[in-house]
């Protein structure tokens, strides 16, 4: 389906996903090639982006308050499309020249937040055991590769544990929807084209603590999020949930140290002192690979 100039970019992307409900992600390589991803299956075809231009895509980014140009060639964000059947959520990330040497690279991922439940990850017989640990107000790290359902699992578990709690969601890019009237959301703000108006996650942590949350979500741990996460823990707010790209619980201190804010030894001490929990997911079925906890005796398997 070629791009139609009468459609907004958001509506155009939404139609592509509606054409095949199995598709999880679209990867555009320039304006010529499209790769669709459904589970582990990739399919290449001619791109339908021919009706668009870099300028139109930049306008889409600017409408979200995101700068995207050769001076800031990497950008991303989230958008939602309202329909009679409900609200559909998408996340996008793009690169422009000169970083993308051959031109535009753009990925758009469908978010199924709110569509999944714990039974999509865990057998019913194991859910009670998992929730017993996850409801204990310890830090929770949900880890796994891209597409393993980290954010979906986190949201599903929190709907069980914290639907009636004051849950504060803090993100660099807005991603987690407000699925309970008790939940509140804050989002960092990038500088405008004049370099003004930025609001960091670390600044927002101090503001958030004054709002008396029972639990927190700090979006996927990357460079800036790691400092906010550490600040929240050391401020005495133990029940902070997040997602991170890592393969297993043993790698977590190394991965956190790689992102910054503390050394591996310091992170290991923080994880042990807070009895941090680690959920490991996989793209393959069963997606739930286990739940571990950092203790004085080492990293133990909870069940």
Backbone torsions as a table, in degrees:
resi	resn	phi	psi	omega
1	UNK	NA	112.4	179.1
2	UNK	-68.2	153.8	179.9
3	UNK	-66.1	139.4	179.2
4	UNK	-104.9	131.4	-179.2
5	UNK	-66.8	-17.6	-179.5
6	UNK	-81.3	-12.8	-179.3
7	UNK	-97.4	141.4	168.9
8	UNK	-67.7	160.5	179.5
9	UNK	-60.3	-39.4	180.0
10	UNK	-61.4	-44.7	-179.4
11	UNK	-68.3	-36.9	177.9
12	UNK	-61.3	-47.3	178.9
13	UNK	-63.2	-41.9	-179.7
14	UNK	-59.2	-41.1	179.4
15	UNK	-65.0	-37.7	178.2
16	UNK	-60.8	-42.1	179.1
17	UNK	-71.0	-35.8	-179.9
18	UNK	-66.9	-25.9	179.0
19	UNK	-64.4	-25.2	-179.9
20	UNK	-149.0	104.3	-175.7
21	UNK	-67.5	-12.4	-180.0
22	UNK	-78.8	-20.3	-173.8
23	UNK	-70.7	131.4	177.2
24	UNK	-101.5	-29.7	-173.4
25	UNK	-151.9	146.2	174.1
26	UNK	-115.7	131.5	177.3
27	UNK	-119.8	113.2	179.2
28	UNK	-98.7	121.1	174.7
29	UNK	-104.7	96.6	-173.1
30	UNK	68.4	-155.1	179.5
31	UNK	-103.0	10.5	-174.5
32	UNK	-110.1	-36.6	-170.9
33	UNK	-119.4	139.5	176.3
34	UNK	-129.1	132.3	173.7
35	UNK	-114.9	123.0	174.8
36	UNK	-99.8	141.7	-179.7
37	UNK	-121.3	122.8	175.7
38	UNK	-126.0	102.9	-173.1
39	UNK	66.8	-120.8	176.3
40	UNK	-101.6	7.2	-176.1
41	UNK	-97.8	124.3	177.2
42	UNK	-108.9	138.3	-179.9
43	UNK	-133.5	127.2	-178.1
44	UNK	-102.3	141.2	179.4
45	UNK	-155.0	173.8	176.5
46	UNK	-68.1	136.2	-177.3
47	UNK	-72.5	139.9	175.9
48	UNK	-90.1	14.5	-176.0
49	UNK	-83.6	9.2	-172.2
50	UNK	-59.4	-25.4	-178.9
51	UNK	-82.6	-0.1	-178.6
52	UNK	-108.9	166.7	176.9
53	UNK	-136.0	166.8	176.2
54	UNK	-56.9	-40.7	-178.3
55	UNK	-61.4	-40.9	179.5
56	UNK	-66.1	-38.9	179.1
57	UNK	-68.9	-35.6	175.7
58	UNK	-65.3	-38.2	176.5
59	UNK	-61.2	-39.6	176.7
60	UNK	-60.8	-44.7	179.5
61	UNK	-64.9	-45.6	-179.1
62	UNK	-61.4	-33.4	179.6
63	UNK	-65.0	-20.0	176.5
64	UNK	-95.8	5.1	-178.4
65	UNK	78.3	23.0	-177.0
66	UNK	-112.9	127.2	175.3
67	UNK	-81.8	134.5	-178.0
68	UNK	-148.5	99.1	-177.4
69	UNK	-157.0	177.3	-177.4
70	UNK	-58.1	-25.2	177.6
71	UNK	-81.0	-19.7	174.4
72	UNK	-139.7	74.5	-167.8
73	UNK	-76.1	-13.8	178.2
74	UNK	-104.7	129.3	-179.1
75	UNK	-151.3	162.2	178.8
76	UNK	-168.3	170.7	-179.9
77	UNK	176.9	-169.8	178.5
78	UNK	-130.5	152.7	173.5
79	UNK	-146.3	159.1	-179.2
80	UNK	-126.8	150.1	177.2
81	UNK	-122.0	123.4	179.3
82	UNK	-87.4	133.8	178.6
83	UNK	-142.9	167.7	-179.8
84	UNK	-60.9	-31.5	-178.6
85	UNK	-80.7	-7.2	-179.8
86	UNK	134.5	-172.4	-179.4
87	UNK	-99.2	130.7	177.8
88	UNK	-109.8	136.3	-173.7
89	UNK	-113.1	140.3	-179.9
90	UNK	-136.7	150.5	174.6
91	UNK	-123.2	138.4	-178.5
92	UNK	-128.7	153.2	175.1
93	UNK	-148.3	134.0	-176.3
94	UNK	-140.0	156.4	176.4
95	UNK	-130.3	140.8	177.3
96	UNK	-117.7	166.7	170.8
97	UNK	-63.6	148.9	9.9
98	UNK	-87.6	-7.9	179.1
99	UNK	-63.7	-48.2	174.4
100	UNK	-83.8	100.2	-166.9
101	UNK	-61.5	-31.9	-177.6
102	UNK	-103.6	14.0	178.0
103	UNK	108.6	-165.6	-171.7
104	UNK	-50.3	134.1	167.0
105	UNK	-128.5	125.8	-173.7
106	UNK	-142.5	130.9	173.9
107	UNK	-120.3	141.5	175.5
108	UNK	-131.8	124.5	-176.8
109	UNK	-114.3	136.3	174.9
110	UNK	-78.5	130.3	173.9
111	UNK	-99.2	129.7	178.3
112	UNK	-106.2	30.5	-179.5
113	UNK	-60.6	132.6	-177.9
114	UNK	88.4	-16.2	178.3
115	UNK	-88.1	-28.6	-177.2
116	UNK	-87.8	155.6	170.1
117	UNK	-130.4	171.2	-175.5
118	UNK	-59.6	-29.4	-179.3
119	UNK	-66.5	-16.5	174.3
120	UNK	-74.1	-14.6	-179.4
121	UNK	-116.7	-35.5	-172.9
122	UNK	-125.5	138.1	171.0
123	UNK	-60.2	148.8	-178.0
124	UNK	-53.9	-35.1	-176.2
125	UNK	-67.3	-22.0	-177.5
126	UNK	-99.3	-10.1	-174.1
127	UNK	-65.1	-41.7	-178.4
128	UNK	-61.5	-41.6	179.3
129	UNK	-64.6	-43.2	-179.8
130	UNK	-64.5	-45.5	-177.6
131	UNK	-66.9	-27.7	177.0
132	UNK	-60.4	-40.7	177.9
133	UNK	-77.0	-45.6	-173.7
134	UNK	-68.3	-21.1	-179.9
135	UNK	-89.9	12.9	-171.1
136	UNK	-95.1	7.8	177.2
137	UNK	62.5	35.5	168.1
138	UNK	-99.9	161.4	172.4
139	UNK	-60.7	143.1	-179.5
140	UNK	-127.8	124.6	174.2
141	UNK	-109.5	124.1	175.8
142	UNK	-106.4	116.6	-173.2
143	UNK	-124.2	158.3	179.6
144	UNK	157.8	175.0	-179.6
145	UNK	-75.5	169.9	174.4
146	UNK	-57.3	134.4	178.5
147	UNK	86.5	3.9	-179.7
148	UNK	-84.4	-9.9	177.0
149	UNK	93.3	30.0	-176.2
150	UNK	-59.3	-51.8	-177.6
151	UNK	-67.7	-38.4	179.2
152	UNK	-63.0	-42.3	177.7
153	UNK	-63.8	-45.6	-178.3
154	UNK	-58.7	-46.0	-179.5
155	UNK	-65.2	-41.8	179.2
156	UNK	-61.0	-43.8	-179.8
157	UNK	-66.9	-39.8	-178.8
158	UNK	-70.0	-28.0	174.7
159	UNK	-65.0	-27.6	174.9
160	UNK	-80.0	-42.8	-171.7
161	UNK	-89.0	-29.6	-167.3
162	UNK	-136.7	20.9	-179.1
163	UNK	-62.3	-30.1	-179.2
164	UNK	-103.9	8.3	178.5
165	UNK	-99.1	165.1	174.6
166	UNK	-84.3	91.3	-178.4
167	UNK	-96.6	125.1	179.9
168	UNK	-103.5	126.9	-179.0
169	UNK	-107.2	121.4	-178.2
170	UNK	-122.5	120.5	-173.7
171	UNK	-139.7	154.6	171.5
172	UNK	-79.3	-43.2	175.5
173	UNK	-120.6	124.1	-177.2
174	UNK	-61.9	122.4	-174.8
175	UNK	-136.2	-44.9	-176.3
176	UNK	-82.6	118.9	-179.0
177	UNK	-74.1	161.2	176.9
178	UNK	-84.0	95.6	-175.1
179	UNK	-94.9	0.3	175.6
180	UNK	-141.0	142.4	177.9
181	UNK	-64.4	-15.9	178.9
182	UNK	-80.1	-15.9	-173.8
183	UNK	-84.9	144.6	176.3
184	UNK	-124.0	154.8	-175.2
185	UNK	-134.1	138.1	170.7
186	UNK	-128.6	147.1	-177.8
187	UNK	-136.6	136.4	175.8
188	UNK	-62.2	159.8	-177.6
189	UNK	-127.8	128.9	177.8
190	UNK	-78.1	158.9	176.0
191	UNK	-67.8	151.5	176.2
192	UNK	-77.9	-173.8	-176.8
193	UNK	-63.5	-18.5	178.1
194	UNK	-92.5	3.0	180.0
195	UNK	80.5	17.9	-177.0
196	UNK	-116.7	161.6	171.4
197	UNK	88.1	9.0	-178.8
198	UNK	-73.0	144.1	175.5
199	UNK	-131.6	119.1	-174.1
200	UNK	-86.4	162.8	176.6
201	UNK	-65.6	-37.8	179.4
202	UNK	-61.6	-40.7	176.6
203	UNK	-62.0	-42.6	-177.2
204	UNK	-68.1	-27.3	177.5
205	UNK	-57.7	-46.4	-179.8
206	UNK	-62.2	-39.4	178.3
207	UNK	-67.5	-38.2	-176.4
208	UNK	-67.4	-38.7	-178.7
209	UNK	-62.6	-27.0	178.4
210	UNK	-74.3	-12.8	-178.7
211	UNK	-93.1	5.5	171.7
212	UNK	57.2	55.0	176.9
213	UNK	-74.3	149.1	173.1
214	UNK	-80.9	-37.4	175.5
215	UNK	-141.3	166.7	176.9
216	UNK	-133.5	150.7	162.4
217	UNK	-114.5	127.5	167.7
218	UNK	-112.2	120.2	-172.0
219	UNK	-51.1	170.8	-175.4
220	UNK	-35.2	126.7	-175.3
221	UNK	-70.9	117.4	171.4
222	UNK	-131.1	-156.1	-172.0
223	UNK	-61.2	-51.2	-176.2
224	UNK	-77.7	-36.8	-177.6
225	UNK	-61.9	-31.8	-175.1
226	UNK	-63.9	-36.0	179.1
227	UNK	-70.2	-39.2	177.2
228	UNK	-65.5	-39.5	-179.3
229	UNK	-63.1	-47.1	179.3
230	UNK	-62.8	-40.6	179.7
231	UNK	-60.6	-40.8	179.5
232	UNK	-64.8	-44.7	-179.5
233	UNK	-64.1	-45.9	-177.2
234	UNK	-72.4	-16.6	174.9
235	UNK	-81.3	0.1	176.4
236	UNK	95.8	9.7	-179.9
237	UNK	-100.3	92.6	-170.7
238	UNK	-74.2	-34.3	-171.7
239	UNK	-86.1	74.4	178.9
240	UNK	-114.8	125.2	-179.5
241	UNK	-104.4	146.7	177.8
242	UNK	-159.4	170.4	174.2
243	UNK	-119.4	154.6	-178.2
244	UNK	-155.6	147.0	175.7
245	UNK	-84.3	110.1	176.2
246	UNK	-161.9	161.4	-172.1
247	UNK	-93.3	-34.0	-177.8
248	UNK	-155.5	168.6	-175.0
249	UNK	-62.7	-36.2	-178.4
250	UNK	-62.6	-27.4	-178.5
251	UNK	-81.8	-11.6	-171.6
252	UNK	-58.0	-49.0	179.4
253	UNK	-59.3	-38.1	178.3
254	UNK	-65.5	-41.8	-178.8
255	UNK	-66.2	-41.3	178.9
256	UNK	-64.9	-40.6	178.8
257	UNK	-65.3	-36.5	177.7
258	UNK	-61.8	-37.8	179.4
259	UNK	-73.2	-27.7	175.3
260	UNK	121.6	-169.6	175.6
261	UNK	79.6	-24.6	179.6
262	UNK	-168.9	164.2	176.5
263	UNK	-78.5	171.0	178.0
264	UNK	-59.3	-43.8	-178.6
265	UNK	-63.3	-41.2	178.7
266	UNK	-64.8	-42.0	179.1
267	UNK	-65.2	-39.6	179.4
268	UNK	-62.6	-39.4	178.4
269	UNK	-64.5	-41.4	178.7
270	UNK	-64.2	-44.4	-178.6
271	UNK	-63.5	-41.0	-180.0
272	UNK	-69.1	-43.8	-176.9
273	UNK	-64.8	-27.3	179.1
274	UNK	-99.8	4.1	-179.0
275	UNK	50.3	48.8	-174.6
276	UNK	-61.7	143.5	178.1
277	UNK	-104.2	145.2	-178.6
278	UNK	-130.8	120.7	174.2
279	UNK	-101.8	128.7	180.0
280	UNK	-111.9	126.6	179.9
281	UNK	-117.1	163.1	179.1
282	UNK	-135.7	159.9	174.0
283	UNK	-72.3	-30.3	-176.8
284	UNK	-84.5	156.2	177.4
285	UNK	-81.6	135.5	-2.4
286	UNK	-76.6	138.8	-177.2
287	UNK	-68.3	-34.6	-179.5
288	UNK	-78.9	116.8	-177.1
289	UNK	-103.2	-11.4	177.1
290	UNK	150.8	168.2	179.2
291	UNK	-130.7	125.3	-178.2
292	UNK	-123.3	160.7	178.3
293	UNK	-137.1	138.8	175.1
294	UNK	-82.1	124.7	-179.6
295	UNK	-134.3	171.0	176.3
296	UNK	-60.6	-26.4	-179.0
297	UNK	-88.4	1.5	-177.9
298	UNK	116.4	-167.7	179.7
299	UNK	-89.9	119.4	-176.0
300	UNK	-113.7	148.2	174.5
301	UNK	-81.6	127.5	-177.3
302	UNK	-76.5	-35.1	174.8
303	UNK	-168.6	NA	NA
